[in-house]
């Protein structure tokens, strides 16, 4: 990936996060977005995981390689890495 593409992707992510936090849920009352009656079925730890994600994930080398293969590999490199071909 070229440097320009990475710069634009980073800018997009930054602007989307800013929009979501400043103009999205942040400006609404939490209860209008997530009604308490619908959240009642979750435990506090489940809600924390849903809203905040896993704060200390344990990544293995294989996890990272699998993520990279799915996220960044082009169809040609994905075929090359698993030995398959288009024919």
N, CA, C and O atoms as a GROMACS GRO file, in nm:
protein
  348
    1UNK      N    1   0.086  -0.118   0.000
    1UNK     CA    2   0.000   0.000   0.000
    1UNK      C    3   0.090   0.123   0.000
    1UNK      O    4   0.188   0.129   0.073
    2UNK      N    5   0.055   0.218  -0.081
    2UNK     CA    6   0.137   0.339  -0.087
    2UNK      C    7   0.114   0.426   0.035
    2UNK      O    8   0.014   0.411   0.106
    3UNK      N    9   0.208   0.518   0.058
    3UNK     CA   10   0.197   0.607   0.173
    3UNK      C   11   0.073   0.695   0.166
    3UNK      O   12   0.011   0.721   0.269
    4UNK      N   13   0.037   0.742   0.046
    4UNK     CA   14  -0.081   0.827   0.032
    4UNK      C   15  -0.208   0.754   0.071
    4UNK      O   16  -0.294   0.810   0.139
    5UNK      N   17  -0.221   0.627   0.030
    5UNK     CA   18  -0.340   0.550   0.065
    5UNK      C   19  -0.351   0.534   0.216
    5UNK      O   20  -0.459   0.546   0.273
    6UNK      N   21  -0.238   0.508   0.281
    6UNK     CA   22  -0.239   0.494   0.427
    6UNK      C   23  -0.276   0.624   0.496
    6UNK      O   24  -0.347   0.624   0.596
    7UNK      N   25  -0.227   0.736   0.441
    7UNK     CA   26  -0.258   0.867   0.498
    7UNK      C   27  -0.409   0.894   0.488
    7UNK      O   28  -0.471   0.939   0.584
    8UNK      N   29  -0.467   0.867   0.371
    8UNK     CA   30  -0.610   0.891   0.353
    8UNK      C   31  -0.695   0.798   0.438
    8UNK      O   32  -0.798   0.839   0.491
    9UNK      N   33  -0.650   0.672   0.451
    9UNK     CA   34  -0.726   0.578   0.536
    9UNK      C   35  -0.725   0.626   0.681
    9UNK      O   36  -0.828   0.622   0.749
   10UNK      N   37  -0.608   0.672   0.728
   10UNK     CA   38  -0.598   0.722   0.865
   10UNK      C   39  -0.686   0.845   0.885
   10UNK      O   40  -0.750   0.858   0.989
   11UNK      N   41  -0.688   0.935   0.788
   11UNK     CA   42  -0.772   1.054   0.797
   11UNK      C   43  -0.919   1.016   0.800
   11UNK      O   44  -0.996   1.072   0.878
   12UNK      N   45  -0.959   0.921   0.716
   12UNK     CA   46  -1.098   0.874   0.714
   12UNK      C   47  -1.139   0.819   0.851
   12UNK      O   48  -1.244   0.854   0.904
   13UNK      N   49  -1.055   0.732   0.906
   13UNK     CA   50  -1.086   0.672   1.037
   13UNK      C   51  -1.097   0.781   1.143
   13UNK      O   52  -1.188   0.778   1.226
   14UNK      N   53  -1.004   0.875   1.142
   14UNK     CA   54  -1.006   0.984   1.240
   14UNK      C   55  -1.133   1.067   1.229
   14UNK      O   56  -1.197   1.098   1.329
   15UNK      N   57  -1.170   1.104   1.107
   15UNK     CA   58  -1.289   1.188   1.087
   15UNK      C   59  -1.417   1.112   1.121
   15UNK      O   60  -1.510   1.171   1.177
   16UNK      N   61  -1.424   0.983   1.087
   16UNK     CA   62  -1.543   0.905   1.121
   16UNK      C   63  -1.558   0.890   1.272
   16UNK      O   64  -1.669   0.901   1.325
   17UNK      N   65  -1.448   0.866   1.341
   17UNK     CA   66  -1.454   0.854   1.487
   17UNK      C   67  -1.498   0.986   1.548
   17UNK      O   68  -1.581   0.989   1.639
   18UNK      N   69  -1.443   1.096   1.499
   18UNK     CA   70  -1.481   1.227   1.549
   18UNK      C   71  -1.629   1.254   1.525
   18UNK      O   72  -1.699   1.304   1.614
   19UNK      N   73  -1.677   1.222   1.406
   19UNK     CA   74  -1.818   1.242   1.374
   19UNK      C   75  -1.907   1.160   1.467
   19UNK      O   76  -2.003   1.211   1.525
   20UNK      N   77  -1.874   1.032   1.481
   20UNK     CA   78  -1.957   0.944   1.564
   20UNK      C   79  -1.959   0.989   1.710
   20UNK      O   80  -2.064   0.985   1.775
   21UNK      N   81  -1.844   1.032   1.761
   21UNK     CA   82  -1.837   1.070   1.902
   21UNK      C   83  -1.894   1.209   1.929
   21UNK      O   84  -1.956   1.230   2.033
   22UNK      N   85  -1.875   1.302   1.837
   22UNK     CA   86  -1.920   1.438   1.862
   22UNK      C   87  -2.060   1.466   1.812
   22UNK      O   88  -2.133   1.545   1.872
   23UNK      N   89  -2.100   1.402   1.705
   23UNK     CA   90  -2.231   1.432   1.647
   23UNK      C   91  -2.327   1.316   1.652
   23UNK      O   92  -2.446   1.332   1.628
   24UNK      N   93  -2.277   1.199   1.683
   24UNK     CA   94  -2.360   1.079   1.684
   24UNK      C   95  -2.418   1.053   1.822
   24UNK      O   96  -2.497   1.132   1.874
   25UNK      N   97  -2.379   0.943   1.879
   25UNK     CA   98  -2.432   0.900   2.009
   25UNK      C   99  -2.404   1.003   2.117
   25UNK      O  100  -2.488   1.023   2.206
   26UNK      N  101  -2.290   1.067   2.111
   26UNK     CA  102  -2.252   1.161   2.217
   26UNK      C  103  -2.358   1.268   2.240
   26UNK      O  104  -2.383   1.307   2.355
   27UNK      N  105  -2.420   1.316   2.135
   27UNK     CA  106  -2.519   1.423   2.150
   27UNK      C  107  -2.658   1.372   2.186
   27UNK      O  108  -2.747   1.451   2.216
   28UNK      N  109  -2.677   1.245   2.185
   28UNK     CA  110  -2.806   1.187   2.221
   28UNK      C  111  -2.798   1.135   2.363
   28UNK      O  112  -2.690   1.110   2.416
   29UNK      N  113  -2.912   1.120   2.422
   29UNK     CA  114  -2.913   1.056   2.554
   29UNK      C  115  -2.889   0.907   2.535
   29UNK      O  116  -2.945   0.846   2.444
   30UNK      N  117  -2.808   0.852   2.619
   30UNK     CA  118  -2.773   0.710   2.609
   30UNK      C  119  -2.898   0.623   2.605
   30UNK      O  120  -2.904   0.525   2.531
   31UNK      N  121  -2.996   0.658   2.685
   31UNK     CA  122  -3.118   0.578   2.695
   31UNK      C  123  -3.197   0.576   2.564
   31UNK      O  124  -3.271   0.480   2.539
   32UNK      N  125  -3.183   0.678   2.479
   32UNK     CA  126  -3.252   0.677   2.351
   32UNK      C  127  -3.184   0.585   2.251
   32UNK      O  128  -3.248   0.534   2.159
   33UNK      N  129  -3.056   0.564   2.269
   33UNK     CA  130  -2.982   0.476   2.179
   33UNK      C  131  -2.992   0.332   2.226
   33UNK      O  132  -3.021   0.242   2.147
   34UNK      N  133  -2.967   0.310   2.353
   34UNK     CA  134  -2.973   0.177   2.414
   34UNK      C  135  -3.076   0.181   2.526
   34UNK      O  136  -3.045   0.224   2.637
   35UNK      N  137  -3.196   0.137   2.498
   35UNK     CA  138  -3.300   0.140   2.602
   35UNK      C  139  -3.264   0.043   2.714
   35UNK      O  140  -3.217  -0.068   2.690
   36UNK      N  141  -3.286   0.087   2.836
   36UNK     CA  142  -3.249   0.007   2.952
   36UNK      C  143  -3.325  -0.126   2.955
   36UNK      O  144  -3.270  -0.227   3.000
   37UNK      N  145  -3.448  -0.128   2.907
   37UNK     CA  146  -3.524  -0.253   2.909
   37UNK      C  147  -3.459  -0.358   2.819
   37UNK      O  148  -3.464  -0.477   2.849
   38UNK      N  149  -3.398  -0.314   2.709
   38UNK     CA  150  -3.331  -0.409   2.619
   38UNK      C  151  -3.194  -0.449   2.670
   38UNK      O  152  -3.144  -0.557   2.635
   39UNK      N  153  -3.132  -0.366   2.750
   39UNK     CA  154  -3.001  -0.399   2.804
   39UNK      C  155  -3.010  -0.481   2.933
   39UNK      O  156  -2.909  -0.533   2.981
   40UNK      N  157  -3.130  -0.495   2.988
   40UNK     CA  158  -3.147  -0.563   3.117
   40UNK      C  159  -3.105  -0.710   3.112
   40UNK      O  160  -3.070  -0.767   3.215
   41UNK      N  161  -3.107  -0.770   2.995
   41UNK     CA  162  -3.069  -0.911   2.983
   41UNK      C  163  -2.920  -0.936   2.989
   41UNK      O  164  -2.875  -1.051   2.995
   42UNK      N  165  -2.841  -0.829   2.987
   42UNK     CA  166  -2.695  -0.843   2.990
   42UNK      C  167  -2.641  -0.818   3.130
   42UNK      O  168  -2.694  -0.736   3.205
   43UNK      N  169  -2.536  -0.890   3.163
   43UNK     CA  170  -2.468  -0.865   3.290
   43UNK      C  171  -2.379  -0.742   3.273
   43UNK      O  172  -2.349  -0.704   3.160
   44UNK      N  173  -2.335  -0.680   3.383
   44UNK     CA  174  -2.245  -0.566   3.371
   44UNK      C  175  -2.117  -0.598   3.292
   44UNK      O  176  -2.071  -0.516   3.213
   45UNK      N  177  -2.061  -0.716   3.314
   45UNK     CA  178  -1.939  -0.751   3.241
   45UNK      C  179  -1.967  -0.771   3.092
   45UNK      O  180  -1.882  -0.739   3.009
   46UNK      N  181  -2.085  -0.824   3.057
   46UNK     CA  182  -2.120  -0.838   2.915
   46UNK      C  183  -2.139  -0.702   2.849
   46UNK      O  184  -2.096  -0.681   2.736
   47UNK      N  185  -2.204  -0.609   2.921
   47UNK     CA  186  -2.221  -0.474   2.867
   47UNK      C  187  -2.087  -0.404   2.847
   47UNK      O  188  -2.065  -0.337   2.747
   48UNK      N  189  -1.998  -0.421   2.942
   48UNK     CA  190  -1.866  -0.360   2.929
   48UNK      C  191  -1.795  -0.416   2.806
   48UNK      O  192  -1.732  -0.340   2.732
   49UNK      N  193  -1.803  -0.546   2.785
   49UNK     CA  194  -1.739  -0.606   2.669
   49UNK      C  195  -1.804  -0.557   2.540
   49UNK      O  196  -1.733  -0.530   2.443
   50UNK      N  197  -1.937  -0.544   2.537
   50UNK     CA  198  -2.006  -0.495   2.418
   50UNK      C  199  -1.970  -0.351   2.385
   50UNK      O  200  -1.948  -0.318   2.269
   51UNK      N  201  -1.964  -0.267   2.486
   51UNK     CA  202  -1.942  -0.124   2.463
   51UNK      C  203  -1.794  -0.087   2.450
   51UNK      O  204  -1.760   0.006   2.377
   52UNK      N  205  -1.707  -0.158   2.522
   52UNK     CA  206  -1.565  -0.120   2.526
   52UNK      C  207  -1.473  -0.218   2.455
   52UNK      O  208  -1.358  -0.185   2.427
   53UNK      N  209  -1.522  -0.336   2.427
   53UNK     CA  210  -1.436  -0.437   2.365
   53UNK      C  211  -1.344  -0.501   2.468
   53UNK      O  212  -1.344  -0.464   2.585
   54UNK      N  213  -1.266  -0.595   2.422
   54UNK     CA  214  -1.170  -0.664   2.508
   54UNK      C  215  -1.050  -0.573   2.527
   54UNK      O  216  -0.980  -0.540   2.431
   55UNK      N  217  -1.026  -0.532   2.650
   55UNK     CA  218  -0.920  -0.436   2.679
   55UNK      C  219  -0.782  -0.499   2.690
   55UNK      O  220  -0.681  -0.427   2.693
   56UNK      N  221  -0.775  -0.630   2.696
   56UNK     CA  222  -0.644  -0.695   2.701
   56UNK      C  223  -0.650  -0.826   2.622
   56UNK      O  224  -0.641  -0.934   2.681
   57UNK      N  225  -0.663  -0.816   2.490
   57UNK     CA  226  -0.671  -0.939   2.410
   57UNK      C  227  -0.537  -1.012   2.409
   57UNK      O  228  -0.431  -0.951   2.423
   58UNK      N  229  -0.543  -1.141   2.393
   58UNK     CA  230  -0.420  -1.220   2.383
   58UNK      C  231  -0.412  -1.271   2.239
   58UNK      O  232  -0.479  -1.367   2.201
   59UNK      N  233  -0.327  -1.205   2.161
   59UNK     CA  234  -0.311  -1.238   2.020
   59UNK      C  235  -0.197  -1.338   2.002
   59UNK      O  236  -0.088  -1.323   2.058
   60UNK      N  237  -0.225  -1.440   1.924
   60UNK     CA  238  -0.119  -1.532   1.888
   60UNK      C  239  -0.066  -1.492   1.750
   60UNK      O  240  -0.128  -1.414   1.679
   61UNK      N  241   0.048  -1.546   1.714
   61UNK     CA  242   0.105  -1.519   1.582
   61UNK      C  243   0.006  -1.561   1.474
   61UNK      O  244  -0.012  -1.491   1.375
   62UNK      N  245  -0.058  -1.676   1.493
   62UNK     CA  246  -0.154  -1.727   1.395
   62UNK      C  247  -0.276  -1.636   1.383
   62UNK      O  248  -0.327  -1.616   1.272
   63UNK      N  249  -0.324  -1.580   1.494
   63UNK     CA  250  -0.435  -1.484   1.489
   63UNK      C  251  -0.400  -1.365   1.400
   63UNK      O  252  -0.480  -1.324   1.316
   64UNK      N  253  -0.282  -1.312   1.419
   64UNK     CA  254  -0.240  -1.194   1.343
   64UNK      C  255  -0.225  -1.228   1.196
   64UNK      O  256  -0.267  -1.150   1.110
   65UNK      N  257  -0.165  -1.341   1.165
   65UNK     CA  258  -0.149  -1.381   1.025
   65UNK      C  259  -0.284  -1.405   0.958
   65UNK      O  260  -0.305  -1.364   0.844
   66UNK      N  261  -0.377  -1.469   1.029
   66UNK     CA  262  -0.511  -1.492   0.973
   66UNK      C  263  -0.583  -1.361   0.948
   66UNK      O  264  -0.649  -1.345   0.845
   67UNK      N  265  -0.572  -1.266   1.041
   67UNK     CA  266  -0.634  -1.135   1.022
   67UNK      C  267  -0.574  -1.066   0.901
   67UNK      O  268  -0.646  -1.010   0.818
   68UNK      N  269  -0.443  -1.069   0.891
   68UNK     CA  270  -0.377  -1.003   0.779
   68UNK      C  271  -0.421  -1.065   0.646
   68UNK      O  272  -0.449  -0.994   0.550
   69UNK      N  273  -0.426  -1.195   0.643
   69UNK     CA  274  -0.466  -1.263   0.518
   69UNK      C  275  -0.606  -1.222   0.475
   69UNK      O  276  -0.631  -1.199   0.357
   70UNK      N  277  -0.697  -1.214   0.570
   70UNK     CA  278  -0.835  -1.176   0.537
   70UNK      C  279  -0.847  -1.028   0.504
   70UNK      O  280  -0.925  -0.992   0.416
   71UNK      N  281  -0.773  -0.943   0.572
   71UNK     CA  282  -0.792  -0.799   0.561
   71UNK      C  283  -0.710  -0.734   0.451
   71UNK      O  284  -0.758  -0.642   0.384
   72UNK      N  285  -0.587  -0.778   0.432
   72UNK     CA  286  -0.496  -0.704   0.346
   72UNK      C  287  -0.455  -0.777   0.221
   72UNK      O  288  -0.413  -0.715   0.123
   73UNK      N  289  -0.468  -0.907   0.221
   73UNK     CA  290  -0.422  -0.982   0.106
   73UNK      C  291  -0.515  -0.959  -0.012
   73UNK      O  292  -0.637  -0.959   0.003
   74UNK      N  293  -0.458  -0.941  -0.128
   74UNK     CA  294  -0.538  -0.932  -0.250
   74UNK      C  295  -0.578  -1.072  -0.289
   74UNK      O  296  -0.518  -1.168  -0.241
   75UNK      N  297  -0.678  -1.088  -0.375
   75UNK     CA  298  -0.716  -1.225  -0.416
   75UNK      C  299  -0.597  -1.302  -0.474
   75UNK      O  300  -0.585  -1.422  -0.451
   76UNK      N  301  -0.510  -1.235  -0.549
   76UNK     CA  302  -0.395  -1.304  -0.608
   76UNK      C  303  -0.298  -1.352  -0.501
   76UNK      O  304  -0.249  -1.465  -0.509
   77UNK      N  305  -0.269  -1.268  -0.401
   77UNK     CA  306  -0.175  -1.310  -0.297
   77UNK      C  307  -0.239  -1.414  -0.206
   77UNK      O  308  -0.169  -1.500  -0.152
   78UNK      N  309  -0.370  -1.406  -0.186
   78UNK     CA  310  -0.437  -1.506  -0.104
   78UNK      C  311  -0.428  -1.643  -0.171
   78UNK      O  312  -0.404  -1.744  -0.104
   79UNK      N  313  -0.447  -1.648  -0.305
   79UNK     CA  314  -0.436  -1.775  -0.377
   79UNK      C  315  -0.293  -1.827  -0.372
   79UNK      O  316  -0.269  -1.946  -0.355
   80UNK      N  317  -0.199  -1.736  -0.387
   80UNK     CA  318  -0.057  -1.777  -0.386
   80UNK      C  319  -0.018  -1.832  -0.250
   80UNK      O  320   0.059  -1.927  -0.241
   81UNK      N  321  -0.070  -1.771  -0.143
   81UNK     CA  322  -0.029  -1.816  -0.009
   81UNK      C  323  -0.090  -1.949   0.029
   81UNK      O  324  -0.033  -2.021   0.111
   82UNK      N  325  -0.205  -1.985  -0.030
   82UNK     CA  326  -0.263  -2.115   0.005
   82UNK      C  327  -0.244  -2.219  -0.105
   82UNK      O  328  -0.294  -2.331  -0.095
   83UNK      N  329  -0.170  -2.182  -0.210
   83UNK     CA  330  -0.134  -2.278  -0.313
   83UNK      C  331  -0.242  -2.301  -0.417
   83UNK      O  332  -0.221  -2.383  -0.507
   84UNK      N  333  -0.355  -2.234  -0.410
   84UNK     CA  334  -0.460  -2.255  -0.509
   84UNK      C  335  -0.436  -2.167  -0.630
   84UNK      O  336  -0.359  -2.071  -0.623
   85UNK      N  337  -0.500  -2.199  -0.737
   85UNK     CA  338  -0.487  -2.117  -0.857
   85UNK      C  339  -0.625  -2.091  -0.915
   85UNK      O  340  -0.725  -2.148  -0.870
   86UNK      N  341  -0.630  -2.005  -1.015
   86UNK     CA  342  -0.759  -1.970  -1.075
   86UNK      C  343  -0.800  -2.068  -1.183
   86UNK      O  344  -0.914  -2.063  -1.231
   87UNK      N  345  -0.710  -2.159  -1.222
   87UNK     CA  346  -0.740  -2.253  -1.331
   87UNK      C  347  -0.798  -2.381  -1.276
   87UNK      O  348  -0.830  -2.472  -1.353
   0.00000   0.00000   0.00000
